[in-house]
Structure formats: structure tokens, C-alpha cells
């Protein structure tokens, strides 16, 4: 009888938790031997059978300044996770995004167990900024699972193997007409036009973006009084989010996932995207979730002064949006850093709301992006699982 395979997975934020859960489901589905999972993850990975060593929220920190007070906790968690991997000696260590944390763990593990196969899920965007990261990563990572089709050559040049496994956003179940009608009725939206607001899934993002979005909502309401605003919330930040939004002059409808199964909350969020005429979103992977739902968007992002200066100095491209990057267009408007101001964002939103041709052009770019990222092929979790099993064979 073949022995059980143990995989140690580490995810540090909600997007990584989703990737890890899909990968775990894929491994359970296609592995010829029984598999077990240990490591660090969130509710989605725990639902697939992982018992997290410590709360994933300990690692969900973004920004150069924001991370400083968290350094002692993060370093302690690095040692704790690495020691757990070394003690367990799994079949493979799979680190998922969050490179500032996960690659530190992988480096400690690789020193102690040089023959252990190390796999990193999500290639660093070396095509966008800090290209030297691939060489640094190659010191502790053997194999990479890439979300974008043009990334493998960058990783291979650094000495790692790499497979493009597709992006999970393309395989996410989308809302039916019945689900869309039901949500409209439940939220009392009637036939009103809907703008979805996405201030981010981290407390730091919400603190920075909520005042901006609140001002945008006020300006839009003065111009288009019949607009309805919907704000899908991440469960981990519902308290800070409600506190931040309470100061807005115009209150949105908050979709609170508390008490819901994670998959039901995600489906409701995707349904909200599908009924929206447009979204105003904090820059990140949520743009691909919006694209999968065919929702036009305006992207905004604000960081602290130090992070802004660092990113602008090191950036190799003039856009942060994956739809713009993948389609080699600039069809998605972006208001980043010092341009992340309500007086700039609100007119762009109004222009899109009043211009169906511009929204149609966006939807076409979104559809093209989904095709390039693997729509119609095997789901990303299964493709990632096949790549993992090839890497350890």
C-alpha cells in the first residue's frame, strides 16, 4: 500500500487562501495516494482539511510602513512555521504568494532540508518591478506555479522550473439570472443602476481608501441621485469597515458575510459584481474577479508616502491592472497614489456610466483576458495540482 503524502502549505492573505484551497481540492481529486495538509491558511483552506498553525490574519499586512510594528510577530511566525516544516519533513513545501513572509520560511527550511522540494504559487511580477526578485527566489524555490501565461520564461531564466497553471478567477462559478434577480430583490434595488465599491480586504487599505470612496459616492450621488451603492465586505475586516463607512454622507448597502458559509458569501459577492453597472475597486486581484463577472471598473489605490516613492521608482510598467497588462491595452482607468482623489475618480466613473460603448469596450477586454488566462480549460486548482505532482515525481 502506498504511503500518505503530506503537503505543507503556507498562505498569508485571503487571495492566497483561495489559491491554496483550490490547489488542495485538486490534489485530493487527482492524487493516486492519500494526501494530508498541514501549515498556515485561512477559512477556505481549513474547509479543505488544513488545521492552521496560527491565524493567517497575523500575516495580512501590506505596505512598507505598516509592516514595521508587526516585524517581531512576523519573525516569530517565520521561525514557528519553518520549525514545523523541518519537524514534519513533508513531501513538499508549497508557499503561496506573500513572498516577504513565505520565502523567508522557505529559505530557513531549504538550509535545514536542502533536498525538500519547495514550490511557490504565484510568480513574482518581475516584469513589473524589481526583476532581481526571481534570482533571490531561486535560492530557496525549486518550482513555480504561474498565474499568467507570459511568466514561465522569467522564472526559468533564474534557474527554477515553472508551469502556467491558469488563474482561478476564470473558473469561478458565475451568477445565474435567477441569482441576480433574487439579490436585486433582497437588497431592494429595483431597476436602479448599481455601483459596487471595493475598498480592499486589509485594515490598512480600508483606512486609506474608505475616505476616498466616501467622497466619490457623495459626488456621484449629487450628479446621479438614483444610483445605488453596494459594498461587499470581507469577514475579517467587517468591524473596521463598518466604522470607516459610518462617516460617509451617503451610506452604501454593506454585504456582511458574517454567519455565512465562505462559498455562499463568495457567490453573493460575484452576484453583486454581475448586477453592477460599474465597480470602483482598490487595485489588486479583485479586478480579475470583476472581469470574470463582466463588470466594468475604475481602479484606485492609495499608499503611504514611503511605499508610493518606492513603487514609483522601481516600476517597469505604467499600469498596475492585470487586464491592461494581459491585453496590452489601457482600457481600465486607474487612479493611483497621488491621483487617487475623489475629484479625479468621480468624473471617470460618471463618464463610464454615461457611455455604454466605453463599458462595452471594457467588457470585451475582460473577456479577452479570461480567455488568455485559461477560461474553458481545466480549472486552475487541478492544473496546479498536476504541476505539483510532476514536480515531486
SVG drawing of the C-alpha trace seen along z (x, -y; Angstrom):
<svg xmlns="http://www.w3.org/2000/svg" viewBox="-38 -67 60 69">
<polyline fill="none" stroke="black" stroke-width="0.4" points="0.0,0.0 1.4,-3.4 2.0,-5.8 0.2,-9.0 1.7,-12.2 1.9,-15.2 2.0,-18.7 2.9,-21.7 1.2,-24.8 1.5,-28.5 -0.8,-31.3 -0.7,-34.8 -3.7,-36.6 -7.3,-35.9 -6.3,-35.6 -3.6,-33.0 -6.2,-31.2 -8.4,-30.8 -5.5,-29.6 -4.4,-27.2 -7.9,-25.8 -8.3,-25.2 -4.9,-23.5 -5.8,-21.3 -9.1,-20.3 -7.1,-19.5 -4.6,-17.3 -7.4,-15.4 -9.1,-14.8 -6.1,-13.6 -3.6,-12.2 -3.3,-8.4 -2.3,-8.3 -4.0,-9.7 -2.9,-13.3 -2.9,-15.3 -2.3,-19.0 -0.6,-21.0 0.5,-24.6 -0.9,-28.1 -4.1,-29.2 -7.5,-30.8 -11.1,-29.5 -11.1,-28.2 -8.0,-26.1 -9.3,-25.0 -12.5,-23.9 -10.4,-21.6 -8.8,-19.9 -5.9,-22.2 -5.6,-23.0 -3.7,-26.3 -0.7,-26.6 -1.7,-30.1 -4.3,-32.7 -3.5,-33.7 -4.5,-37.2 -1.2,-37.6 0.4,-37.7 -2.0,-40.0 0.0,-43.2 0.6,-45.4 2.9,-48.4 6.4,-49.2 5.4,-51.4 2.5,-49.3 4.7,-46.2 7.3,-47.8 5.3,-47.4 4.5,-43.8 8.1,-42.7 8.6,-40.9 5.4,-38.9 6.2,-38.1 9.7,-37.0 8.4,-34.7 5.9,-33.3 8.6,-32.7 10.6,-30.6 7.5,-28.8 6.4,-27.8 9.9,-26.8 10.5,-24.7 7.1,-23.0 8.1,-22.1 11.5,-20.8 10.0,-18.7 7.3,-17.3 9.5,-16.7 6.6,-16.8 6.6,-15.7 6.8,-19.3 6.6,-22.8 4.2,-24.9 4.4,-28.6 1.5,-30.8 2.2,-34.4 3.0,-36.7 6.8,-36.4 8.1,-38.7 6.9,-36.0 6.7,-32.8 10.1,-32.9 11.8,-33.6 10.2,-30.4 11.4,-28.6 14.9,-29.9 15.2,-28.6 13.7,-25.2 16.0,-24.9 19.1,-25.4 17.9,-22.6 16.4,-20.3 18.2,-21.0 16.5,-18.1 13.0,-19.0 11.0,-20.1 9.9,-23.7 7.1,-25.1 5.9,-28.7 2.4,-29.5 2.2,-32.9 5.3,-34.1 6.6,-37.4 5.7,-40.2 9.3,-40.7 8.0,-42.0 6.5,-44.9 9.1,-45.8 12.2,-44.6 13.3,-42.0 16.1,-40.8 13.4,-39.0 13.5,-35.9 17.2,-35.3 16.7,-35.7 13.7,-33.4 15.7,-30.7 17.9,-30.3 15.1,-28.6 12.4,-27.7 12.6,-24.8 9.4,-25.1 6.9,-27.9 3.1,-27.9 2.4,-30.9 -0.9,-32.6 -0.1,-34.5 0.9,-32.9 4.0,-35.0 5.7,-34.4 7.4,-31.0 10.4,-32.3 11.2,-34.8 11.3,-32.1 13.2,-29.6 15.9,-32.1 16.5,-32.4 17.0,-28.6 13.6,-27.4 11.1,-25.2 7.7,-26.9 4.3,-26.0 1.5,-28.4 -1.5,-26.9 -4.2,-29.4 -5.9,-31.9 -8.6,-30.7 -10.8,-33.7 -11.6,-32.2 -13.2,-29.1 -15.2,-30.7 -18.9,-29.9 -20.8,-33.0 -24.3,-34.2 -27.4,-32.9 -30.2,-35.2 -32.3,-33.9 -29.5,-34.7 -29.1,-38.2 -32.9,-38.8 -33.0,-37.4 -30.2,-39.6 -31.7,-42.7 -35.0,-41.9 -33.3,-41.1 -31.3,-44.3 -34.3,-46.4 -32.5,-47.7 -35.4,-47.5 -34.3,-48.7 -31.7,-51.2 -28.2,-51.4 -25.7,-49.8 -22.1,-50.8 -20.1,-48.3 -17.4,-49.6 -14.4,-47.6 -12.1,-49.4 -9.9,-46.4 -9.6,-43.3 -7.0,-44.6 -7.5,-47.1 -4.7,-49.3 -6.3,-49.5 -9.7,-50.3 -8.3,-53.1 -6.7,-54.7 -9.4,-54.0 -12.7,-54.5 -12.4,-58.3 -11.7,-58.5 -14.6,-56.2 -16.9,-58.0 -16.1,-61.3 -16.6,-59.6 -20.0,-58.3 -21.1,-61.7 -20.1,-63.3 -21.8,-60.6 -25.0,-60.9 -25.1,-64.6 -24.9,-64.0 -26.9,-60.8 -29.3,-60.7 -30.8,-57.4 -27.6,-55.4 -27.4,-52.6 -24.1,-51.6 -23.2,-48.1 -20.2,-47.2 -19.2,-43.5 -17.2,-43.1 -14.5,-40.6 -15.5,-38.9 -12.1,-39.6 -12.5,-43.3 -16.2,-43.9 -15.8,-45.8 -13.2,-48.3 -15.1,-48.6 -18.4,-49.5 -16.6,-52.0 -15.0,-53.6 -18.1,-53.7 -20.2,-55.2 -18.7,-58.6 -19.9,-58.6 -22.6,-61.2 -24.3,-58.6 -24.5,-55.1 -23.9,-52.0 -25.6,-48.6 -22.9,-46.5 -22.9,-42.8 -21.8,-41.3 -20.6,-37.7 -20.8,-37.1 -22.6,-33.8 -22.5,-32.7 -20.6,-29.8 -17.5,-31.1 -18.6,-29.7 -22.1,-31.3 -20.5,-34.7 -18.2,-34.4 -21.2,-33.6 -23.1,-36.5 -20.1,-38.8 -19.9,-37.6 -23.6,-38.1 -23.2,-41.7 -20.5,-42.1 -22.8,-40.7 -25.7,-43.1 -23.4,-46.1 -23.2,-48.7 -19.7,-49.5 -17.3,-49.0 -14.8,-51.3 -12.1,-49.0 -8.9,-49.1 -6.1,-47.8 -5.5,-44.1 -6.6,-40.7 -10.3,-41.7 -10.1,-43.3 -10.0,-39.8 -13.0,-38.7 -14.8,-41.7 -13.6,-40.8 -14.9,-37.3 -18.3,-38.7 -18.2,-41.1 -18.3,-44.2 -16.7,-47.4 -14.5,-49.1 -12.4,-52.1 -9.3,-51.2 -7.9,-53.3 -5.1,-52.8 -3.5,-54.9 -0.4,-54.0 1.7,-55.8 4.4,-58.2 7.3,-55.8 5.6,-52.9 4.5,-55.3 8.0,-56.6 9.5,-53.1 7.0,-51.6 7.1,-54.6 10.9,-54.5 11.1,-50.8 8.1,-50.2 8.9,-49.0 5.4,-49.4 2.9,-52.2 -0.2,-50.3 -1.0,-48.1 -4.1,-46.5 -3.8,-42.9 -6.5,-43.4 -4.5,-46.3 -1.3,-44.2 -2.6,-41.0 -4.5,-42.6 -1.7,-45.2 -4.3,-48.0 -5.1,-50.8 -8.8,-50.3 -9.2,-50.2 -8.9,-53.7 -6.5,-53.8 -6.1,-56.5 -3.0,-55.5 -1.1,-57.1 -1.3,-61.0 -4.0,-60.6 -6.2,-58.6 -8.6,-61.6 -12.3,-61.8 -12.3,-64.8 -10.5,-62.7 -12.2,-59.4 -15.8,-60.5 -15.7,-62.1 -14.2,-59.0 -17.0,-56.9 -19.7,-59.2 -18.1,-59.1 -18.3,-55.3 -21.8,-55.2 -23.0,-57.6 -21.1,-55.9 -22.3,-52.3 -19.7,-52.0 -16.9,-52.5 -18.3,-50.0 -18.8,-47.5 -15.1,-48.0 -14.1,-47.2 -16.2,-44.0 -14.6,-42.9 -11.2,-43.4 -12.3,-41.5 -13.5,-38.6 -10.2,-38.5 -8.3,-38.5 -10.3,-35.5 -9.6,-33.6 -5.8,-34.3 -5.9,-33.2 -7.4,-29.8 -11.1,-30.1 -12.5,-26.8 -9.5,-24.8 -9.2,-22.6 -9.7,-24.7 -6.6,-26.3 -6.6,-24.2 -6.5,-21.0 -3.8,-22.3 -1.8,-23.5 -2.2,-20.1 -0.9,-18.3 2.1,-20.6 2.9,-19.9 2.7,-16.2 5.0,-16.4 7.4,-18.5 7.7,-16.0 7.8,-12.8"/>
</svg>
